[in-house]
């Protein structure tokens, strides 16, 4: 990314994106309208600096709630660099969600386009706009992505029962679903809600899809409720519309991007010097990471182990209570909370000494969300190392090419069978053997290195299986030498 040199550029240019090559920058695109407006403003405040104009446009944005106001656009342009650095930081953290750098940046740009919410707790006297924006930007996107990921845990009947009509309508609109299909989807959803009888399979807590008899009943109800001018619909058509509803809800929750309007494609006049030194934002991220690493290392060993198993391996409260000898299950989350406070304290002290910002309770809450993300990444490192070493074991290493095609390239079994000249029926068995081997390596590490008995843990197989699955999806297969 090329550095923007003057005040006009800071508040009137937007980072160029290359969707095909997943590239951010290095150039900028200038809005002539914003540049002209900024030039006129500077004439009235010739000696004002960057921080003055950032707070000026923030105040103007809060005062004028119009989403298309010039103040909001000037502020969005200014926050492009904060979005850039934050995108680079969270890109690796969100690798499991298969998001690209451009995806991460666009999500951050959308958050930045709603400054009233982003700067809800901002204190004009305590910090600069750019410095403050980093934590809520990252927190908002991580929350958005994780909420979207949570939807994957629903069966589609449970998802349709949980969603509101307003949210469904918004999701259909964002997915560019036009009439009459939008009305058909909404009515199909309403009829599903009216006629679906929740059922669960034996031994399962998940709601089961409606059987053919229920689908026919939903179809009859739909045809009774439809507008006389609309055609009748079969059970198969109802099913198609319901599946579309599920898809748009999940897509809308996972990725909701925005582009900057009124922005021309003419590159701004920018210095050709590339940024070689670390940006102030980059430096602060590094300092925060060092503070947390030091604080984590200072925790008692049993505290570190609990956090590693909770955040890194994703073990349940019930399993952790049994494995660590904690009397009550609910005490696990309380203990985790206490350990988090021990990490937040030095972070708050660093903020006060370095940034001269005394964090209030709301800001500490936001920082706590950021800390969750940091812990998830940091605590997973030793388990990833175990799996990387396990993949180098000869009996497992022979399957690297198969894993690369299935998980790395997301090819279908039929495509993989053709590529490797093997039987499609053998692929699943071979993958299962690898996954079982990797799970065994994880459990062995926990029991032998962390000295934690897993004998009484009922859900540890599920936790380790999930971790292995996520690791295989984002493993750097190119780093494994092929035999």
C-alpha positions as CSV (number, residue, x, y, z in Angstrom):
1,X,0.0,0.0,0.0
2,X,1.3,3.4,-0.9
3,X,1.2,6.1,1.8
4,X,-1.2,9.0,1.3
5,X,0.8,12.1,1.8
6,X,-1.5,15.1,2.2
7,X,-4.7,16.0,4.0
8,X,-6.8,16.1,0.8
9,X,-5.8,12.6,-0.2
10,X,-6.4,11.2,3.3
11,X,-10.1,12.3,3.2
12,X,-10.9,11.8,-0.5
13,X,-9.3,8.6,-1.7
14,X,-10.2,4.9,-1.5
15,X,-7.9,1.9,-1.7
16,X,-7.9,0.1,-5.1
17,X,-8.8,-3.6,-4.9
18,X,-8.0,-6.4,-7.3
19,X,-10.7,-9.1,-6.7
20,X,-9.1,-11.5,-9.2
21,X,-5.7,-11.6,-7.6
22,X,-7.0,-10.9,-4.0
23,X,-4.8,-7.8,-3.8
24,X,-5.2,-4.7,-1.6
25,X,-3.7,-1.6,-3.3
26,X,-1.1,-0.4,-3.8
27,X,-2.9,2.5,-5.5
28,X,-5.7,4.7,-4.5
29,X,-8.8,6.0,-6.3
30,X,-9.8,9.6,-6.0
31,X,-13.3,11.0,-5.6
32,X,-13.1,14.4,-7.4
33,X,-16.2,15.6,-5.5
34,X,-14.7,14.7,-2.1
35,X,-11.3,16.2,-3.1
36,X,-12.9,19.4,-4.2
37,X,-14.9,19.7,-1.0
38,X,-11.9,18.9,1.2
39,X,-9.8,21.5,-0.6
40,X,-12.5,24.2,0.1
41,X,-12.6,23.2,3.8
42,X,-8.8,23.4,4.2
43,X,-8.9,27.0,2.9
44,X,-10.9,27.9,6.1
45,X,-8.7,25.9,8.4
46,X,-5.3,26.1,6.8
47,X,-3.2,25.0,9.8
48,X,-5.5,22.2,10.9
49,X,-3.8,18.7,11.0
50,X,-5.0,15.2,10.3
51,X,-6.4,14.5,13.8
52,X,-8.4,17.7,13.7
53,X,-10.1,16.8,10.4
54,X,-10.7,13.2,11.5
55,X,-12.6,14.4,14.6
56,X,-14.3,17.2,12.5
57,X,-15.8,14.7,10.1
58,X,-16.7,12.3,12.9
59,X,-18.6,15.0,14.7
60,X,-20.3,16.1,11.4
61,X,-21.3,12.4,10.7
62,X,-22.8,11.9,14.1
63,X,-24.8,15.2,13.7
64,X,-26.0,14.2,10.2
65,X,-27.3,10.7,10.3
66,X,-27.8,10.5,6.5
67,X,-25.9,7.4,5.2
68,X,-25.0,9.2,2.0
69,X,-23.7,12.4,3.7
70,X,-20.4,13.9,2.5
71,X,-19.1,13.8,6.1
72,X,-19.6,10.1,6.3
73,X,-17.8,9.6,3.0
74,X,-14.8,11.7,4.1
75,X,-14.5,9.7,7.3
76,X,-14.8,6.4,5.4
77,X,-12.0,7.5,3.1
78,X,-9.8,8.4,6.1
79,X,-10.5,5.0,7.8
80,X,-9.3,3.0,4.7
81,X,-5.8,2.6,6.1
82,X,-7.1,1.3,9.4
83,X,-9.2,-1.2,7.5
84,X,-6.1,-2.2,5.4
85,X,-3.9,-3.0,8.4
86,X,-6.7,-4.7,10.3
87,X,-7.5,-6.8,7.2
88,X,-4.0,-8.0,7.1
89,X,-4.1,-9.0,10.8
90,X,-7.4,-10.9,10.7
91,X,-6.9,-12.5,7.4
92,X,-4.9,-15.4,8.9
93,X,-7.2,-15.5,11.9
94,X,-10.1,-16.1,9.6
95,X,-8.4,-18.6,7.3
96,X,-10.7,-21.4,8.5
97,X,-13.7,-19.4,7.1
98,X,-12.1,-19.4,3.6
99,X,-12.2,-15.6,3.4
100,X,-9.7,-13.7,1.2
101,X,-7.9,-10.5,2.0
102,X,-10.3,-8.6,-0.2
103,X,-13.3,-10.2,1.7
104,X,-11.8,-9.1,5.0
105,X,-11.2,-5.6,3.8
106,X,-14.7,-5.2,2.4
107,X,-16.2,-6.3,5.6
108,X,-14.1,-3.8,7.5
109,X,-15.0,-1.1,5.0
110,X,-18.7,-1.8,5.7
111,X,-18.2,-1.5,9.5
112,X,-16.3,1.8,8.9
113,X,-19.2,3.1,6.8
114,X,-21.3,3.1,10.0
115,X,-19.2,5.4,12.2
116,X,-22.1,6.2,14.6
117,X,-22.0,2.7,15.8
118,X,-18.3,2.2,15.4
119,X,-17.5,5.3,17.6
120,X,-20.3,4.9,20.0
121,X,-18.0,4.9,23.0
122,X,-15.3,7.2,21.6
123,X,-13.8,9.8,23.9
124,X,-12.6,12.8,21.8
125,X,-10.0,13.8,24.4
126,X,-8.5,10.3,25.0
127,X,-7.3,9.1,21.6
128,X,-7.1,9.8,17.9
129,X,-9.8,8.5,15.6
130,X,-7.4,6.2,13.8
131,X,-6.0,4.6,16.9
132,X,-9.4,4.1,18.5
133,X,-11.0,2.6,15.4
134,X,-8.7,-0.5,15.3
135,X,-10.2,-2.4,18.2
136,X,-13.9,-1.9,17.4
137,X,-13.2,-2.6,13.6
138,X,-11.6,-5.9,14.3
139,X,-14.1,-6.9,17.0
140,X,-17.1,-6.1,14.8
141,X,-15.9,-8.2,11.9
142,X,-14.9,-11.1,14.0
143,X,-18.3,-11.1,15.7
144,X,-20.0,-10.9,12.4
145,X,-18.1,-13.8,10.9
146,X,-18.5,-16.0,14.0
147,X,-22.2,-15.3,14.1
148,X,-22.4,-16.4,10.5
149,X,-20.4,-19.5,11.3
150,X,-22.9,-20.3,14.2
151,X,-25.7,-20.5,11.7
152,X,-23.9,-23.5,10.1
153,X,-24.7,-25.4,13.3
154,X,-28.4,-25.2,12.7
155,X,-30.3,-27.7,10.6
156,X,-32.3,-25.8,8.0
157,X,-35.7,-26.3,9.8
158,X,-34.2,-24.8,13.0
159,X,-32.8,-21.9,11.1
160,X,-36.1,-21.1,9.4
161,X,-37.9,-21.3,12.7
162,X,-35.4,-19.0,14.4
163,X,-35.2,-16.2,11.7
164,X,-37.5,-13.2,11.8
165,X,-39.5,-12.1,8.8
166,X,-37.6,-8.8,8.7
167,X,-34.2,-10.5,8.6
168,X,-35.3,-12.9,6.0
169,X,-36.7,-10.1,3.8
170,X,-33.5,-8.1,4.2
171,X,-31.4,-11.2,3.3
172,X,-33.5,-11.8,0.2
173,X,-33.1,-8.2,-0.8
174,X,-29.3,-8.2,-0.3
175,X,-29.2,-11.4,-2.4
176,X,-30.9,-9.4,-5.2
177,X,-34.0,-11.7,-5.2
178,X,-36.7,-10.0,-7.3
179,X,-40.4,-10.3,-7.5
180,X,-42.4,-12.5,-7.7
181,X,-39.7,-14.9,-6.3
182,X,-39.3,-12.8,-3.1
183,X,-43.0,-12.9,-2.3
184,X,-43.0,-16.6,-3.0
185,X,-40.1,-17.2,-0.7
186,X,-41.7,-15.2,2.1
187,X,-45.0,-17.0,1.8
188,X,-43.3,-20.4,1.6
189,X,-41.4,-19.5,4.8
190,X,-44.6,-18.4,6.6
191,X,-46.4,-21.5,5.6
192,X,-43.5,-23.6,6.7
193,X,-43.7,-21.9,10.1
194,X,-47.4,-22.5,10.3
195,X,-47.4,-26.2,9.4
196,X,-44.1,-27.7,10.3
197,X,-44.2,-30.0,13.3
198,X,-40.8,-30.1,15.0
199,X,-39.4,-33.7,15.2
200,X,-36.1,-35.1,16.4
201,X,-34.4,-38.4,15.5
202,X,-33.7,-40.8,18.2
203,X,-30.5,-39.8,20.0
204,X,-30.3,-36.5,18.3
205,X,-31.0,-32.9,19.4
206,X,-31.3,-31.5,15.9
207,X,-34.6,-30.9,14.3
208,X,-35.3,-33.1,11.3
209,X,-36.5,-31.9,7.9
210,X,-40.3,-32.2,7.2
211,X,-41.3,-35.5,5.6
212,X,-43.2,-35.7,2.4
213,X,-46.6,-35.6,4.2
214,X,-45.7,-32.4,5.9
215,X,-44.3,-30.8,2.7
216,X,-47.6,-31.6,1.0
217,X,-49.5,-30.0,3.9
218,X,-47.3,-26.9,3.5
219,X,-47.9,-26.8,-0.2
220,X,-51.7,-27.0,0.3
221,X,-51.5,-24.2,2.9
222,X,-49.4,-22.1,0.5
223,X,-51.9,-22.5,-2.3
224,X,-54.7,-21.4,0.0
225,X,-52.8,-18.3,1.2
226,X,-51.4,-17.2,-2.2
227,X,-52.7,-14.2,-4.1
228,X,-55.3,-15.4,-6.7
229,X,-53.1,-14.1,-9.5
230,X,-50.1,-16.2,-8.4
231,X,-49.7,-19.7,-9.7
232,X,-50.1,-22.8,-7.5
233,X,-46.9,-24.4,-6.1
234,X,-46.0,-28.0,-5.7
235,X,-44.2,-29.4,-2.6
236,X,-41.0,-29.6,-4.7
237,X,-41.2,-25.8,-5.5
238,X,-41.9,-25.0,-1.9
239,X,-38.7,-27.0,-1.0
240,X,-36.7,-25.0,-3.5
241,X,-37.8,-21.7,-2.1
242,X,-37.1,-22.8,1.5
243,X,-33.6,-23.9,0.5
244,X,-33.1,-20.5,-1.2
245,X,-34.2,-18.8,2.1
246,X,-31.7,-20.8,4.1
247,X,-28.9,-20.0,1.6
248,X,-29.5,-16.2,1.6
249,X,-29.7,-16.1,5.4
250,X,-26.4,-17.9,5.8
251,X,-24.7,-15.9,3.0
252,X,-25.9,-12.6,4.4
253,X,-24.7,-13.4,7.9
254,X,-21.2,-14.6,6.8
255,X,-20.3,-11.9,4.2
256,X,-22.1,-8.6,3.9
257,X,-20.0,-6.2,1.8
258,X,-20.3,-2.6,0.8
259,X,-18.6,-0.5,-1.9
260,X,-18.0,3.2,-1.6
261,X,-20.5,5.1,-3.8
262,X,-19.7,8.1,-5.9
263,X,-16.1,7.0,-6.3
264,X,-14.5,7.4,-9.7
265,X,-11.8,5.2,-11.1
266,X,-9.1,7.8,-11.7
267,X,-6.0,7.1,-9.7
268,X,-5.1,9.9,-7.2
269,X,-1.7,11.6,-7.4
270,X,0.3,9.6,-4.8
271,X,4.0,9.4,-4.1
272,X,5.6,6.3,-5.6
273,X,7.4,5.5,-2.3
274,X,6.2,2.2,-0.9
275,X,5.8,1.8,2.8
276,X,8.9,0.0,4.0
277,X,8.8,0.8,7.7
278,X,6.1,-0.4,10.0
279,X,3.1,1.9,10.1
280,X,2.1,3.2,13.5
281,X,-0.8,0.9,13.5
282,X,1.4,-2.1,12.7
283,X,3.7,-1.2,15.5
284,X,0.8,-1.0,18.0
285,X,-0.5,-4.4,17.0
286,X,3.0,-5.8,17.6
287,X,3.3,-4.1,21.0
288,X,-0.1,-5.5,22.0
289,X,0.9,-9.0,21.0
290,X,4.1,-8.8,23.0
291,X,2.2,-7.5,26.1
292,X,-0.2,-10.5,25.8
293,X,2.6,-13.0,25.2
294,X,4.4,-11.9,28.3
295,X,1.2,-11.8,30.4
296,X,0.2,-15.3,29.2
297,X,3.6,-16.7,30.0
298,X,3.3,-15.3,33.5
299,X,0.1,-17.2,34.2
300,X,0.3,-20.3,36.4
301,X,0.9,-23.5,34.4
302,X,-2.6,-24.8,35.2
303,X,-4.2,-21.6,34.0
304,X,-2.3,-21.8,30.7
305,X,-3.4,-25.4,30.3
306,X,-7.0,-24.5,30.9
307,X,-6.9,-21.7,28.4
308,X,-5.2,-23.9,25.8
309,X,-7.8,-26.6,26.1
310,X,-10.7,-24.2,26.2
311,X,-9.7,-21.7,23.4
312,X,-7.2,-23.8,21.5
313,X,-8.7,-27.3,21.4
314,X,-12.3,-26.2,22.0
315,X,-13.0,-28.7,24.8
316,X,-16.4,-28.4,26.5
317,X,-17.0,-27.2,30.0
318,X,-18.2,-30.6,31.1
319,X,-15.0,-32.3,29.8
320,X,-12.7,-29.7,31.3
321,X,-14.4,-29.9,34.7
322,X,-13.8,-33.7,34.7
323,X,-10.3,-33.5,33.3
324,X,-9.1,-30.7,35.6
325,X,-10.9,-31.8,38.7
326,X,-13.1,-28.7,38.8
327,X,-16.1,-29.4,41.1
328,X,-18.9,-27.7,39.2
329,X,-19.2,-27.3,35.4
330,X,-20.1,-23.6,35.6
331,X,-16.9,-22.9,37.5
332,X,-14.9,-23.6,34.3
333,X,-16.2,-20.4,32.5
334,X,-15.8,-18.4,35.7
335,X,-12.2,-19.5,36.0
336,X,-11.5,-18.7,32.4
337,X,-13.0,-15.3,33.0
338,X,-10.6,-14.7,35.9
339,X,-7.6,-15.7,33.8
340,X,-8.8,-13.3,31.1
341,X,-8.8,-10.5,33.7
342,X,-5.2,-11.2,34.5
343,X,-4.4,-10.7,30.8
344,X,-6.5,-7.6,30.4
345,X,-4.9,-5.8,33.3
346,X,-1.4,-5.4,31.7
347,X,-3.1,-4.6,28.4
348,X,-5.0,-1.7,30.1
349,X,-1.8,-0.5,31.8
350,X,0.0,-0.6,28.4
351,X,-2.8,1.5,26.9
352,X,-2.5,4.0,29.7
353,X,1.3,4.3,29.5
354,X,1.7,4.1,25.7
355,X,-1.4,5.6,24.2
356,X,-2.4,7.8,27.3
357,X,-5.8,6.2,27.2
358,X,-7.5,5.1,30.4
359,X,-10.0,2.5,29.3
360,X,-13.5,2.6,30.7
361,X,-15.6,-0.5,31.4
362,X,-17.2,-0.5,27.9
363,X,-13.8,-0.2,26.2
364,X,-12.5,-3.1,28.4
365,X,-15.5,-5.1,27.3
366,X,-14.6,-4.5,23.7
367,X,-11.0,-5.4,24.4
368,X,-12.2,-8.6,26.1
369,X,-13.8,-9.6,22.8
370,X,-10.5,-8.9,21.0
371,X,-8.7,-11.0,23.7
372,X,-10.9,-14.0,22.9
373,X,-9.7,-13.9,19.3
374,X,-6.1,-13.6,20.3
375,X,-6.5,-16.5,22.7
376,X,-8.1,-18.7,20.1
377,X,-5.2,-18.1,17.8
378,X,-2.4,-18.3,20.4
379,X,-3.7,-21.4,22.3
380,X,-4.2,-23.3,19.0
381,X,-0.5,-23.0,18.1
382,X,0.8,-26.0,20.1
383,X,-2.0,-28.3,18.8
384,X,-1.3,-27.2,15.2
385,X,2.4,-28.0,15.7
386,X,1.4,-31.5,16.9
387,X,-0.7,-32.1,13.8
388,X,2.1,-30.8,11.4
389,X,4.5,-33.2,13.0
390,X,2.0,-36.0,12.8
391,X,1.5,-35.4,9.1
392,X,5.2,-36.1,8.6
393,X,5.0,-39.6,9.9
394,X,5.6,-41.9,6.9
395,X,2.3,-43.8,7.2
396,X,0.4,-40.5,7.2
397,X,2.7,-38.5,4.9
398,X,1.8,-40.8,1.9
399,X,-1.7,-39.3,2.0
400,X,-0.6,-35.6,1.7
401,X,-1.5,-35.4,-2.0
402,X,-5.0,-36.8,-1.3
403,X,-5.5,-34.4,1.6
404,X,-4.3,-31.5,-0.6
405,X,-6.9,-32.2,-3.2
406,X,-9.8,-32.9,-0.8
407,X,-9.2,-30.1,1.7
408,X,-6.8,-27.7,0.1
409,X,-8.5,-27.5,-3.3
410,X,-12.0,-28.7,-2.2
411,X,-12.3,-31.1,-5.1
412,X,-15.1,-33.7,-5.1
413,X,-14.2,-37.3,-4.5
414,X,-14.9,-38.2,-8.1
415,X,-12.4,-35.5,-9.3
416,X,-9.8,-36.7,-6.8
417,X,-10.3,-40.3,-7.9
418,X,-9.6,-39.3,-11.5
419,X,-6.7,-37.2,-10.6
420,X,-4.9,-39.8,-8.5
421,X,-6.2,-42.8,-10.5
422,X,-7.7,-44.5,-7.4
423,X,-11.1,-45.9,-6.6
424,X,-13.6,-43.3,-5.4
425,X,-14.9,-45.8,-2.8
426,X,-11.4,-45.9,-1.1
427,X,-11.1,-42.1,-0.6
428,X,-13.4,-41.8,2.4
429,X,-11.7,-44.8,4.2
430,X,-8.3,-43.3,3.6
431,X,-9.3,-39.9,4.8
432,X,-10.9,-41.4,7.9
433,X,-7.7,-43.2,8.8
434,X,-5.7,-40.0,8.6
435,X,-8.2,-38.1,10.7
436,X,-8.2,-40.9,13.3
437,X,-4.4,-40.9,13.4
438,X,-4.3,-37.1,13.9
439,X,-6.9,-37.2,16.6
440,X,-4.8,-39.8,18.4
441,X,-1.8,-37.6,18.2
442,X,-3.7,-34.7,19.7
443,X,-5.0,-36.8,22.6
444,X,-1.6,-38.3,23.2
445,X,-0.1,-34.7,23.4
446,X,-2.8,-33.7,25.9
447,X,-2.3,-36.8,28.1
448,X,1.5,-37.1,27.9
449,X,2.7,-33.5,27.5
450,X,0.0,-31.5,29.3
451,X,-0.5,-34.4,31.8
452,X,-4.3,-34.3,31.5
453,X,-6.3,-37.5,31.6
454,X,-9.0,-37.7,29.0
455,X,-10.4,-41.1,30.1
456,X,-13.6,-39.6,31.6
457,X,-14.2,-36.9,28.9
458,X,-17.3,-37.8,26.8
459,X,-16.9,-35.1,24.1
460,X,-13.2,-35.1,23.5
461,X,-13.5,-37.1,20.4
462,X,-15.8,-34.5,18.9
463,X,-13.5,-31.6,20.0
464,X,-10.4,-33.2,18.5
465,X,-12.3,-34.2,15.3
466,X,-13.4,-30.6,14.8
467,X,-9.9,-29.3,15.4
468,X,-8.4,-31.8,12.9
469,X,-11.1,-30.9,10.3
470,X,-10.3,-27.2,10.6
471,X,-6.6,-27.8,10.5
472,X,-6.8,-29.9,7.3
473,X,-8.9,-27.2,5.6
474,X,-6.2,-24.6,6.0
475,X,-3.0,-26.6,6.2
476,X,-0.1,-25.3,4.1
477,X,0.3,-28.5,2.0
478,X,2.9,-26.9,-0.2
479,X,5.3,-27.0,2.8
480,X,5.1,-30.7,3.0
481,X,7.7,-32.4,0.8
482,X,6.1,-35.0,-1.4
483,X,7.5,-38.5,-1.5
